[in-house]
């Protein structure tokens, strides 16, 4: 048996873990649920749901809200082809360590009593002074089983087997990470092989010197097709399709991209594989035009920074924020002064709070 993550599930999980790690001092554990399918020889993770609403969240602990979890786990009524197969949580550290994506004793005690069969642990740390491109690789290690220790102050009891298990390592921006998957045996957590079509895709792009930040929006169709061709089920007959879509992507790659320097890095951002610039001045009319094309995003600076897409409702004639990180809890309608002044107001009986908005735009080529 193995777990395979498809359809940008891995990237969504990593973004959630990085979102809760603005710095080591402010880092907190991320938590979410993975939906997909259980097959005879594998678990397929197709969608991940970062869960912002938890009972408690700290740097070394997260306590999920069981009511929220149950609601997500019942999502089969919404996503008819999927069911809940796994959950994930992060281990934020101040540096990269050996076995840093291994379960703690508390993890073992908690998760063996949970109904989900697979647990994913993402260890991460900000260790690079310079921004790194998105890179994913497979690694192998001895298969281990982790049994809860009755002494809560001790590490879990480990049993090492003669076989090896596959896991994922990588880096993005200034963050290094490691991801391992575990089978819940109901008495222990045991290593299980982890695959991802995103790793296969990432390695293919690197091998052919293709970089996502150099690709225009129109290349994303072929990128999605490449991701699908790299899934475990598709690989046997996928070589022709991979070559075909890879050539299309190569032709679309920007020959001489503008590579941001360290001085102007804070004024650009990569979102959905696109390089966007900070909009230092923006009118409401311009925002509507960009929103109609899907070319504008916004950071909402509350207690943490929440990434939103700016969309336009043609019928209601309203510009609004759609929370991409499930933190805000609902959409926010934007008035013209919010866009042009760059802040969102929350007005209560005794208080007015202003939350800054940072807008990120893909410049129109026309």
Kinemage of the C-alpha trace (Angstrom):
@kinemage 1
@onewidth
@group {chain A} dominant
@subgroup {mainchain}
@vectorlist {calphas} color= white
{ca unk a 1} P 0.000 0.000 0.000
{ca unk a 2} L 1.073 3.584 -0.625
{ca unk a 3} L -0.331 7.120 -0.556
{ca unk a 4} L -0.275 9.171 -3.755
{ca unk a 5} L -0.993 12.906 -3.708
{ca unk a 6} L -2.403 14.334 -6.968
{ca unk a 7} L -4.028 17.484 -8.338
{ca unk a 8} L -1.873 20.035 -6.426
{ca unk a 9} L -2.772 18.489 -3.072
{ca unk a 10} L 0.885 18.567 -2.037
{ca unk a 11} L 1.340 22.233 -3.006
{ca unk a 12} L -1.815 23.228 -1.095
{ca unk a 13} L -0.564 21.428 2.017
{ca unk a 14} L 2.850 23.093 1.774
{ca unk a 15} L 1.325 26.555 1.326
{ca unk a 16} L -0.842 26.006 4.416
{ca unk a 17} L 2.179 24.917 6.478
{ca unk a 18} L 4.211 27.919 5.261
{ca unk a 19} L 1.275 30.246 5.981
{ca unk a 20} L 1.458 29.235 9.655
{ca unk a 21} L 5.235 29.802 9.656
{ca unk a 22} L 5.773 33.545 9.049
{ca unk a 23} L 8.885 33.184 11.250
{ca unk a 24} L 10.098 30.627 13.778
{ca unk a 25} L 9.077 32.781 16.746
{ca unk a 26} L 5.544 33.114 15.342
{ca unk a 27} L 5.306 29.608 13.871
{ca unk a 28} L 2.319 27.410 14.678
{ca unk a 29} L 1.319 23.932 13.579
{ca unk a 30} L -0.912 23.656 10.516
{ca unk a 31} L -3.669 21.061 10.289
{ca unk a 32} L -5.936 19.813 7.525
{ca unk a 33} L -7.848 16.905 6.019
{ca unk a 34} L -7.167 15.106 2.720
{ca unk a 35} L -10.004 13.768 0.578
{ca unk a 36} L -9.609 11.136 -2.107
{ca unk a 37} L -10.149 7.445 -2.689
{ca unk a 38} L -9.106 4.113 -1.191
{ca unk a 39} L -8.098 1.592 -3.835
{ca unk a 40} L -6.950 -2.046 -3.574
{ca unk a 41} L -3.240 -1.180 -3.437
{ca unk a 42} L -3.193 2.555 -2.687
{ca unk a 43} L -4.745 5.643 -1.169
{ca unk a 44} L -5.214 8.550 -3.607
{ca unk a 45} L -5.219 12.065 -2.109
{ca unk a 46} L -7.059 14.367 -4.523
{ca unk a 47} L -7.996 17.421 -2.421
{ca unk a 48} L -6.649 18.953 0.762
{ca unk a 49} L -8.661 21.174 3.090
{ca unk a 50} L -6.556 23.399 5.368
{ca unk a 51} L -8.549 23.824 8.589
{ca unk a 52} L -8.161 27.206 10.232
{ca unk a 53} L -10.799 26.588 12.900
{ca unk a 54} L -9.078 24.445 15.561
{ca unk a 55} L -9.540 24.310 19.333
{ca unk a 56} L -5.909 25.200 20.031
{ca unk a 57} L -2.824 25.944 17.949
{ca unk a 58} L 0.771 26.432 19.101
{ca unk a 59} L 4.301 25.961 17.792
{ca unk a 60} L 4.501 22.355 19.008
{ca unk a 61} L 0.849 21.361 19.219
{ca unk a 62} L -2.445 21.590 17.400
{ca unk a 63} L -5.805 20.411 18.772
{ca unk a 64} L -8.322 19.904 15.951
{ca unk a 65} L -11.941 20.923 16.368
{ca unk a 66} L -13.756 17.588 16.110
{ca unk a 67} L -17.011 19.169 14.918
{ca unk a 68} L -15.220 20.935 12.060
{ca unk a 69} L -13.315 17.744 11.235
{ca unk a 70} L -16.511 15.750 11.082
{ca unk a 71} L -18.096 18.312 8.784
{ca unk a 72} L -15.128 18.066 6.385
{ca unk a 73} L -15.090 14.284 6.630
{ca unk a 74} L -18.737 14.280 5.565
{ca unk a 75} L -17.782 16.194 2.436
{ca unk a 76} L -18.685 13.175 0.293
{ca unk a 77} L -22.066 14.874 -0.013
{ca unk a 78} L -20.259 17.817 -1.669
{ca unk a 79} L -17.415 16.015 -3.449
{ca unk a 80} L -19.239 12.917 -4.641
{ca unk a 81} L -16.158 11.102 -5.974
{ca unk a 82} L -14.062 11.428 -2.801
{ca unk a 83} L -14.033 10.434 0.833
{ca unk a 84} L -11.797 11.401 3.770
{ca unk a 85} L -8.621 9.318 3.743
{ca unk a 86} L -6.017 11.251 5.741
{ca unk a 87} L -5.119 14.262 7.821
{ca unk a 88} L -1.895 16.245 7.922
{ca unk a 89} L -0.153 18.507 10.378
{ca unk a 90} L 3.154 20.371 10.408
{ca unk a 91} L 6.213 20.324 12.634
{ca unk a 92} L 7.761 23.822 12.443
{ca unk a 93} L 11.430 23.928 13.486
{ca unk a 94} L 14.267 26.455 13.700
{ca unk a 95} L 16.508 24.240 11.571
{ca unk a 96} L 16.528 21.032 9.516
{ca unk a 97} L 17.163 17.857 11.517
{ca unk a 98} L 17.418 14.109 11.001
{ca unk a 99} L 14.014 12.417 11.473
{ca unk a 100} L 12.266 15.781 11.921
{ca unk a 101} L 9.121 14.508 10.167
{ca unk a 102} L 8.775 11.585 12.596
{ca unk a 103} L 5.720 11.433 14.911
{ca unk a 104} L 6.041 12.565 18.506
{ca unk a 105} L 4.687 10.474 21.361
{ca unk a 106} L 1.731 12.880 21.563
{ca unk a 107} L 1.078 12.361 17.823
{ca unk a 108} L 0.964 8.591 18.332
{ca unk a 109} L -1.402 8.782 21.292
{ca unk a 110} L -3.744 11.160 19.488
{ca unk a 111} L -3.898 9.776 15.950
{ca unk a 112} L -4.279 6.066 16.726
{ca unk a 113} L -7.638 7.000 18.254
{ca unk a 114} L -8.756 8.883 15.159
{ca unk a 115} L -10.785 7.238 12.342
{ca unk a 116} L -8.533 8.243 9.429
{ca unk a 117} L -6.162 5.553 8.161
{ca unk a 118} L -3.298 7.796 6.995
{ca unk a 119} L -1.420 10.588 8.755
{ca unk a 120} L 0.915 12.988 6.954
{ca unk a 121} L 3.602 14.947 8.820
{ca unk a 122} L 5.267 17.995 7.226
{ca unk a 123} L 8.467 19.203 8.906
{ca unk a 124} L 9.687 22.622 7.777
{ca unk a 125} L 12.088 25.403 8.685
{ca unk a 126} L 13.297 28.698 7.262
{ca unk a 127} L 16.983 27.901 6.729
{ca unk a 128} L 17.995 29.705 3.509
{ca unk a 129} L 19.207 33.295 3.333
{ca unk a 130} L 18.395 33.489 -0.392
{ca unk a 131} L 15.120 32.454 -2.029
{ca unk a 132} L 15.147 28.964 -3.527
{ca unk a 133} L 13.049 27.753 -6.479
{ca unk a 134} L 10.389 25.106 -5.908
{ca unk a 135} L 12.118 21.716 -6.007
{ca unk a 136} L 10.875 18.273 -4.934
{ca unk a 137} L 12.760 14.975 -4.653
{ca unk a 138} L 12.100 11.460 -3.374
{ca unk a 139} L 14.176 9.974 -0.546
{ca unk a 140} L 14.211 6.538 1.083
{ca unk a 141} L 14.759 5.474 4.667
{ca unk a 142} L 14.355 2.375 6.838
{ca unk a 143} L 10.721 1.515 7.497
{ca unk a 144} L 9.797 2.244 11.100
{ca unk a 145} L 6.819 1.703 13.356
{ca unk a 146} L 6.050 4.135 16.177
{ca unk a 147} L 4.167 2.811 19.200
{ca unk a 148} L 2.738 5.138 21.877
{ca unk a 149} L 4.838 5.200 25.042
{ca unk a 150} L 2.884 5.209 28.304
{ca unk a 151} L 5.499 7.606 29.644
{ca unk a 152} L 4.206 10.821 28.047
{ca unk a 153} L 7.550 12.583 28.604
{ca unk a 154} L 9.412 9.953 26.564
{ca unk a 155} L 9.682 9.377 22.810
{ca unk a 156} L 7.449 6.766 21.169
{ca unk a 157} L 8.730 3.204 21.048
{ca unk a 158} L 10.397 2.548 17.671
{ca unk a 159} L 10.603 -0.701 15.723
{ca unk a 160} L 12.799 -0.783 12.607
{ca unk a 161} L 12.125 -3.194 9.740
{ca unk a 162} L 14.460 -4.461 7.006
{ca unk a 163} L 12.489 -2.736 4.204
{ca unk a 164} L 12.710 0.878 2.992
{ca unk a 165} L 9.970 3.509 2.685
{ca unk a 166} L 9.799 6.487 0.306
{ca unk a 167} L 9.195 10.073 1.431
{ca unk a 168} L 9.522 13.590 -0.038
{ca unk a 169} L 12.026 16.393 0.564
{ca unk a 170} L 12.269 19.814 -1.034
{ca unk a 171} L 12.641 23.564 -0.739
{ca unk a 172} L 10.775 26.689 -1.775
{ca unk a 173} L 11.698 30.333 -1.163
{ca unk a 174} L 13.674 30.242 2.127
{ca unk a 175} L 11.985 27.084 3.471
{ca unk a 176} L 13.228 23.480 3.529
{ca unk a 177} L 10.696 20.718 4.161
{ca unk a 178} L 10.256 16.980 4.533
{ca unk a 179} L 6.992 15.041 4.227
{ca unk a 180} L 6.354 11.491 5.459
{ca unk a 181} L 3.192 9.376 5.453
{ca unk a 182} L 2.103 6.940 8.161
{ca unk a 183} L -0.463 4.146 8.273
{ca unk a 184} L -2.661 4.196 11.380
{ca unk a 185} L -2.696 0.554 12.560
{ca unk a 186} L -4.922 1.558 15.521
{ca unk a 187} L -2.055 0.666 17.867
{ca unk a 188} L 0.810 2.484 16.137
{ca unk a 189} L 1.866 4.750 13.264
{ca unk a 190} L 3.878 2.922 10.585
{ca unk a 191} L 5.798 4.240 7.566
{ca unk a 192} L 4.006 3.978 4.225
{ca unk a 193} L 5.409 4.898 0.782
{ca unk a 194} L 4.548 8.417 -0.355
{ca unk a 195} L 4.213 9.335 -4.029
{ca unk a 196} L 3.075 12.551 -5.690
{ca unk a 197} L 2.473 13.409 -9.332
{ca unk a 198} L 3.687 16.897 -8.406
{ca unk a 199} L 7.112 15.472 -7.530
{ca unk a 200} L 7.250 13.619 -10.866
{ca unk a 201} L 6.159 16.769 -12.706
{ca unk a 202} L 8.639 18.942 -10.813
{ca unk a 203} L 11.505 16.575 -11.608
{ca unk a 204} L 10.536 16.450 -15.298
{ca unk a 205} L 10.496 20.248 -15.546
{ca unk a 206} L 13.901 20.485 -13.836
{ca unk a 207} L 15.375 17.837 -16.153
{ca unk a 208} L 14.269 19.869 -19.187
{ca unk a 209} L 15.274 23.262 -17.730
{ca unk a 210} L 11.676 24.507 -17.587
{ca unk a 211} L 10.819 26.883 -14.738
{ca unk a 212} L 7.286 27.689 -13.601
{ca unk a 213} L 8.127 31.341 -12.944
{ca unk a 214} L 9.005 31.695 -16.640
{ca unk a 215} L 5.686 30.343 -17.896
{ca unk a 216} L 2.720 32.511 -18.933
{ca unk a 217} L -0.857 31.733 -17.920
{ca unk a 218} L -1.595 29.968 -21.204
{ca unk a 219} L 0.985 27.270 -20.353
{ca unk a 220} L -0.988 26.126 -17.317
{ca unk a 221} L -3.295 23.889 -19.388
{ca unk a 222} L -0.338 21.814 -20.557
{ca unk a 223} L 1.133 21.822 -17.039
{ca unk a 224} L -2.113 20.329 -15.719
{ca unk a 225} L -2.028 17.702 -18.472
{ca unk a 226} L 1.585 16.892 -17.565
{ca unk a 227} L 0.625 16.480 -13.906
{ca unk a 228} L -2.157 14.074 -14.861
{ca unk a 229} L 0.197 12.054 -17.084
{ca unk a 230} L 2.595 11.626 -14.149
{ca unk a 231} L 0.045 9.983 -11.888
{ca unk a 232} L 0.770 6.368 -11.006
{ca unk a 233} L -2.183 5.008 -12.969
{ca unk a 234} L -1.321 6.992 -16.105
{ca unk a 235} L 2.439 6.471 -16.289
{ca unk a 236} L 2.441 3.175 -18.211
{ca unk a 237} L 1.028 4.787 -21.357
{ca unk a 238} L 1.974 8.400 -20.732
{ca unk a 239} L 5.360 8.851 -22.456
{ca unk a 240} L 3.898 10.241 -25.702
{ca unk a 241} L 1.565 12.575 -23.819
{ca unk a 242} L 4.408 13.814 -21.607
{ca unk a 243} L 6.613 14.571 -24.617
{ca unk a 244} L 3.741 16.316 -26.434
{ca unk a 245} L 2.760 18.642 -23.563
{ca unk a 246} L 6.371 19.216 -22.538
{ca unk a 247} L 7.184 20.544 -25.999
{ca unk a 248} L 4.170 22.876 -25.835
{ca unk a 249} L 5.344 24.196 -22.460
{ca unk a 250} L 8.905 24.722 -23.734
{ca unk a 251} L 7.625 26.823 -26.643
{ca unk a 252} L 5.635 29.029 -24.263
{ca unk a 253} L 8.471 29.539 -21.785
{ca unk a 254} L 9.586 33.167 -21.618
{ca unk a 255} L 13.085 33.343 -23.110
{ca unk a 256} L 14.419 36.238 -21.042
{ca unk a 257} L 12.331 36.545 -17.869
{ca unk a 258} L 12.827 39.414 -15.471
{ca unk a 259} L 14.449 37.743 -12.474
{ca unk a 260} L 13.761 39.737 -9.306
{ca unk a 261} L 16.751 40.802 -7.241
{ca unk a 262} L 16.926 40.596 -3.468
{ca unk a 263} L 16.222 44.348 -3.276
{ca unk a 264} L 12.870 44.160 -5.041
{ca unk a 265} L 11.839 40.659 -3.903
{ca unk a 266} L 9.345 42.060 -1.389
{ca unk a 267} L 7.503 43.740 -4.284
{ca unk a 268} L 6.789 40.518 -6.225
{ca unk a 269} L 5.021 37.282 -5.402
{ca unk a 270} L 4.503 33.869 -6.999
{ca unk a 271} L 0.848 32.765 -6.926
{ca unk a 272} L -0.380 29.713 -8.851
{ca unk a 273} L 2.960 29.601 -10.648
{ca unk a 274} L 2.598 33.203 -11.874
{ca unk a 275} L 4.860 36.128 -11.077
{ca unk a 276} L 2.728 39.024 -9.795
{ca unk a 277} L 3.725 42.541 -8.827
{ca unk a 278} L 2.515 44.575 -5.875
{ca unk a 279} L 0.020 47.245 -6.955
{ca unk a 280} L 1.182 50.422 -5.225
{ca unk a 281} L -1.697 52.396 -6.769
{ca unk a 282} L -4.926 50.868 -7.985
{ca unk a 283} L -8.351 52.237 -8.849
{ca unk a 284} L -11.591 50.366 -8.261
{ca unk a 285} L -12.240 50.286 -12.023
{ca unk a 286} L -8.799 48.793 -12.693
{ca unk a 287} L -9.383 46.174 -9.997
{ca unk a 288} L -12.658 45.120 -11.658
{ca unk a 289} L -10.942 44.742 -15.046
{ca unk a 290} L -8.174 42.613 -13.503
{ca unk a 291} L -10.650 40.537 -11.472
{ca unk a 292} L -12.650 39.663 -14.598
{ca unk a 293} L -9.497 38.049 -16.028
{ca unk a 294} L -8.422 36.384 -12.771
{ca unk a 295} L -5.306 38.574 -12.677
{ca unk a 296} L -5.515 40.018 -9.160
{ca unk a 297} L -4.987 38.650 -5.656
{ca unk a 298} L -4.802 40.294 -2.243
{ca unk a 299} L -3.177 39.711 1.137
{ca unk a 300} L -5.511 40.590 4.001
{ca unk a 301} L -3.380 41.450 7.038
{ca unk a 302} L -5.361 40.328 10.088
{ca unk a 303} L -3.743 38.482 13.016
{ca unk a 304} L -2.028 36.536 10.231
{ca unk a 305} L -1.745 37.211 6.496
{ca unk a 306} L -4.585 35.605 4.522
{ca unk a 307} L -4.257 35.129 0.762
{ca unk a 308} L -7.446 35.947 -1.162
{ca unk a 309} L -8.415 36.086 -4.809
{ca unk a 310} L -10.172 39.246 -5.931
{ca unk a 311} L -13.266 38.388 -7.972
{ca unk a 312} L -16.108 40.332 -9.554
{ca unk a 313} L -19.769 39.318 -9.355
{ca unk a 314} L -21.238 40.568 -12.631
{ca unk a 315} L -24.844 40.052 -11.527
{ca unk a 316} L -24.488 41.853 -8.194
{ca unk a 317} L -21.934 44.324 -9.627
{ca unk a 318} L -19.714 43.749 -6.583
{ca unk a 319} L -15.958 43.283 -6.253
{ca unk a 320} L -15.151 40.811 -3.468
{ca unk a 321} L -12.398 38.805 -1.775
{ca unk a 322} L -12.557 35.010 -1.829
{ca unk a 323} L -10.477 33.549 0.980
{ca unk a 324} L -8.079 30.934 -0.443
{ca unk a 325} L -6.818 29.809 2.970
{ca unk a 326} L -10.114 29.228 4.799
{ca unk a 327} L -9.203 31.719 7.531
{ca unk a 328} L -11.636 34.590 7.009
{ca unk a 329} L -14.636 32.287 7.026
{ca unk a 330} L -16.642 34.184 4.415
{ca unk a 331} L -16.214 36.444 1.421
{ca unk a 332} L -15.733 40.191 1.869
{ca unk a 333} L -17.321 42.734 -0.463
{ca unk a 334} L -14.875 45.482 -1.426
{ca unk a 335} L -15.979 49.094 -1.752
{ca unk a 336} L -13.959 51.486 -3.886
{ca unk a 337} L -12.328 53.184 -0.882
{ca unk a 338} L -11.084 49.793 0.381
{ca unk a 339} L -9.271 49.176 -2.893
{ca unk a 340} L -7.940 52.694 -3.387
{ca unk a 341} L -6.989 53.295 0.267
{ca unk a 342} L -5.693 49.763 0.726
{ca unk a 343} L -7.463 48.639 3.887
{ca unk a 344} L -10.526 46.749 5.106
{ca unk a 345} L -12.520 48.123 8.055
{ca unk a 346} L -14.238 46.038 10.715
{ca unk a 347} L -16.684 48.185 12.676
{ca unk a 348} L -18.128 47.015 15.993
{ca unk a 349} L -20.145 48.833 18.639
{ca unk a 350} L -17.124 50.184 20.486
{ca unk a 351} L -14.298 49.852 18.057
{ca unk a 352} L -13.121 50.343 14.466
{ca unk a 353} L -10.236 48.183 13.293
{ca unk a 354} L -8.398 48.604 10.011
{ca unk a 355} L -6.736 45.637 8.295
{ca unk a 356} L -4.258 46.522 5.510
{ca unk a 357} L -4.741 45.056 2.049
{ca unk a 358} L -1.835 44.324 -0.293
{ca unk a 359} L -2.885 43.787 -3.912
{ca unk a 360} L -0.916 41.624 -6.342
{ca unk a 361} L -1.565 41.894 -10.080
{ca unk a 362} L -0.565 40.158 -13.292
{ca unk a 363} L -0.025 42.966 -15.739
{ca unk a 364} L -2.265 42.929 -18.814
{ca unk a 365} L -0.222 42.283 -21.957
{ca unk a 366} L -2.662 44.074 -24.207
